[in-house]
Amino acid sequence: MSNGTTAVRAFAAHEAGGRIEPFDYELPPIAGDDVDIDVEYCGLCHSDYSMWSNEWGVAAYPFVGGHEVVGRVRALGPEAKGLEVGQRVGLGWFSRSDLMTRESLGGDHNLSPGNEGTIIGRHGGFASVVRCQSVWALPLPDALSVEEAGPLFCGGITVFNPLVQFDVKPTDRVGVLGIGGLGHLALQFLNKWGCEVTAFTSSPDKAEEAKAFGAHKTLDSRDPESWKAAYGTFDMLLSTVAVDLDWGRLVRTLGPRGRLHLVGVSPSAVPLHVTQLMSNQLSYSSSPLGAPAVTARMLDFCARHGIAPKIEVFPMSKINEAMAHLHDGKARYRIVLEADFN
Ligand SMILES: NC(=O)c1ccc[n+]([C@@H]2O[C@H](COP(=O)([O-])OP(=O)(O)OC[C@H]3O[C@@H](n4cnc5c(N)ncnc54)[C@H](OP(=O)(O)O)[C@@H]3O)[C@@H](O)[C@H]2O)c1
């Protein structure tokens, strides 16, 4: 540190989809309600891949990804509340909210206008240090594994949040589309929530493991013929896929008042006609990650029920290999990068 600045060692791509190389930069002196976190582990989400390759057109270069961080508080700004230096925390997709908006005042910081993302317009957690606002650095319960917990702060809360927002009941029948980083956590949450859970997977080798995660049944997500047995049965379909599926046909698997809920970023518009939704009073929705309070509830739920991501650990210096592993659909089920800067 010099002049109060903090030297950060990171990994960055300098162009869309370019090789990720060591990259050093300086954070300005810490101020306000900021927190600096010494990164220990950071999960690799499909959204890091989409940002790195600039699929969504919002990436800036040099690009430092990483928004499933676990580490220790390194420094606190003078207005940072509720945390201590050395404490273990986690950080997800959001890194700053205006605390005085109607949404934040109501507890919905995740819906607050002008939210800043951890990897949009700033550098993320594939680094030795990452900075965020204190409200978004959540204390990690002692019962959770430091190595495994990172993916809960994005993948986990993204699929836990809809259970809270849409009042999913233990008697509900829920289908999860795509058993990857998000999907394998959704199966665990829904099973412990009490639901009847069906995993839709395109990978035959995942079927048995999907059951171990909590699925009661499995279906082939690429074979619409196999869905016929499920027509009219689901209260919710939770999609975590980043591809286009036959949505019109999937909607036929919903029962009355059923909901098609997409958290995965499918590339094309979803072609649904109002008449498909009308007669059974169906809903179509989406949601971002959850608010800090819902995230804290999720962490407690994980601690109580022994829920954890199934991870593969790569050294952060092997990030290019890790990206390729994710892209090739080989991750089982979430890659976590261990910071190896020393
Ligand atoms: N809403 C939010 O705030 C939010 C937060 C985090 C992530 N996301 C988005 O959620 C999506 C999933 O992220 P993730 O990290 O879980 O990705 P992931 O680990 O790559 O999992 C996606 C899964 O989709 C399935 N899939 C892949 N290709 C397929 C195909 N051609 N046909 C059918 N299924 C296919 C695979 O599961 P099977 O092998 O079981 O088929 C794969 O494991 C991404 O779009 C990501 O950007 C959104």
The ligand as an SDF file (V2000), in Angstrom:
LIG
                    3D

 48 52  0  0  0  0  0  0  0  0999 V2000
  -30.7960  -14.5010  -12.6800 N   0  0  0  0  0  0  0  0  0  0  0  0
  -29.6060  -14.2720  -12.1870 C   0  0  0  0  0  0  0  0  0  0  0  0
  -29.4060  -13.3240  -11.4190 O   0  0  0  0  0  0  0  0  0  0  0  0
  -28.4830  -15.1960  -12.5080 C   0  0  0  0  0  0  0  0  0  0  0  0
  -27.4740  -15.4500  -11.5700 C   0  0  0  0  0  0  0  0  0  0  0  0
  -26.4780  -16.3860  -11.8620 C   0  0  0  0  0  0  0  0  0  0  0  0
  -26.4720  -17.0200  -13.1000 C   0  0  0  0  0  0  0  0  0  0  0  0
  -27.4490  -16.7020  -14.0040 N   0  0  0  0  0  0  0  0  0  0  0  0
  -27.5000  -17.3720  -15.3050 C   0  0  0  0  0  0  0  0  0  0  0  0
  -27.9560  -18.6990  -15.0670 O   0  0  0  0  0  0  0  0  0  0  0  0
  -27.5100  -19.5450  -16.1450 C   0  0  0  0  0  0  0  0  0  0  0  0
  -26.8910  -20.8060  -15.5690 C   0  0  0  0  0  0  0  0  0  0  0  0
  -25.6880  -20.4890  -14.8710 O   0  0  0  0  0  0  0  0  0  0  0  0
  -24.7990  -21.6910  -14.2750 P   0  0  0  0  0  0  0  0  0  0  0  0
  -23.5990  -21.0340  -13.7140 O   0  0  0  0  0  0  0  0  0  0  0  0
  -25.6220  -22.6010  -13.4650 O   0  0  0  0  0  0  0  0  0  0  0  0
  -24.3790  -22.4360  -15.6360 O   0  0  0  0  0  0  0  0  0  0  0  0
  -23.8800  -23.9350  -15.8370 P   0  0  0  0  0  0  0  0  0  0  0  0
  -23.1740  -24.4200  -14.6220 O   0  0  0  0  0  0  0  0  0  0  0  0
  -23.1650  -23.9240  -17.1400 O   0  0  0  0  0  0  0  0  0  0  0  0
  -25.2300  -24.7710  -15.9530 O   0  0  0  0  0  0  0  0  0  0  0  0
  -26.1350  -24.6210  -17.0190 C   0  0  0  0  0  0  0  0  0  0  0  0
  -26.7430  -25.9740  -17.3200 C   0  0  0  0  0  0  0  0  0  0  0  0
  -27.5970  -25.8480  -18.4710 O   0  0  0  0  0  0  0  0  0  0  0  0
  -27.7040  -27.1230  -19.0980 C   0  0  0  0  0  0  0  0  0  0  0  0
  -27.4280  -27.0100  -20.5250 N   0  0  0  0  0  0  0  0  0  0  0  0
  -26.2940  -26.5940  -21.1200 C   0  0  0  0  0  0  0  0  0  0  0  0
  -26.4200  -26.6960  -22.4570 N   0  0  0  0  0  0  0  0  0  0  0  0
  -27.6490  -27.1980  -22.7060 C   0  0  0  0  0  0  0  0  0  0  0  0
  -28.3790  -27.5180  -23.8800 C   0  0  0  0  0  0  0  0  0  0  0  0
  -27.8540  -27.3470  -25.1010 N   0  0  0  0  0  0  0  0  0  0  0  0
  -29.6430  -27.9850  -23.7480 N   0  0  0  0  0  0  0  0  0  0  0  0
  -30.1930  -28.1590  -22.5380 C   0  0  0  0  0  0  0  0  0  0  0  0
  -29.5520  -27.8740  -21.3800 N   0  0  0  0  0  0  0  0  0  0  0  0
  -28.3090  -27.3930  -21.4810 C   0  0  0  0  0  0  0  0  0  0  0  0
  -26.6380  -28.0250  -18.4560 C   0  0  0  0  0  0  0  0  0  0  0  0
  -27.3010  -28.8750  -17.5040 O   0  0  0  0  0  0  0  0  0  0  0  0
  -27.6660  -30.4040  -17.9090 P   0  0  0  0  0  0  0  0  0  0  0  0
  -26.3410  -31.0280  -18.2330 O   0  0  0  0  0  0  0  0  0  0  0  0
  -28.3290  -30.9140  -16.6960 O   0  0  0  0  0  0  0  0  0  0  0  0
  -28.6060  -30.3110  -19.0960 O   0  0  0  0  0  0  0  0  0  0  0  0
  -25.7510  -27.0450  -17.7280 C   0  0  0  0  0  0  0  0  0  0  0  0
  -25.1060  -27.6670  -16.6460 O   0  0  0  0  0  0  0  0  0  0  0  0
  -26.5760  -18.6720  -16.9750 C   0  0  0  0  0  0  0  0  0  0  0  0
  -27.3220  -18.1360  -18.0530 O   0  0  0  0  0  0  0  0  0  0  0  0
  -26.1790  -17.5660  -16.0170 C   0  0  0  0  0  0  0  0  0  0  0  0
  -25.7660  -16.3880  -16.6840 O   0  0  0  0  0  0  0  0  0  0  0  0
  -28.4450  -15.8200  -13.7320 C   0  0  0  0  0  0  0  0  0  0  0  0
  1  2  1  0
  2  3  2  0
  2  4  1  0
  4  5  1  0
  4 48  2  0
  5  6  2  0
  6  7  1  0
  7  8  2  0
  8  9  1  0
  8 48  1  0
  9 10  1  0
  9 46  1  0
 10 11  1  0
 11 12  1  0
 11 44  1  0
 12 13  1  0
 13 14  1  0
 14 15  2  0
 14 16  1  0
 14 17  1  0
 17 18  1  0
 18 19  2  0
 18 20  1  0
 18 21  1  0
 21 22  1  0
 22 23  1  0
 23 24  1  0
 23 42  1  0
 24 25  1  0
 25 26  1  0
 25 36  1  0
 26 27  1  0
 26 35  1  0
 27 28  2  0
 28 29  1  0
 29 30  1  0
 29 35  2  0
 30 31  1  0
 30 32  2  0
 32 33  1  0
 33 34  2  0
 34 35  1  0
 36 37  1  0
 36 42  1  0
 37 38  1  0
 38 39  2  0
 38 40  1  0
 38 41  1  0
 42 43  1  0
 44 45  1  0
 44 46  1  0
 46 47  1  0
M  CHG  2   8   1  16  -1
M  END
$$$$
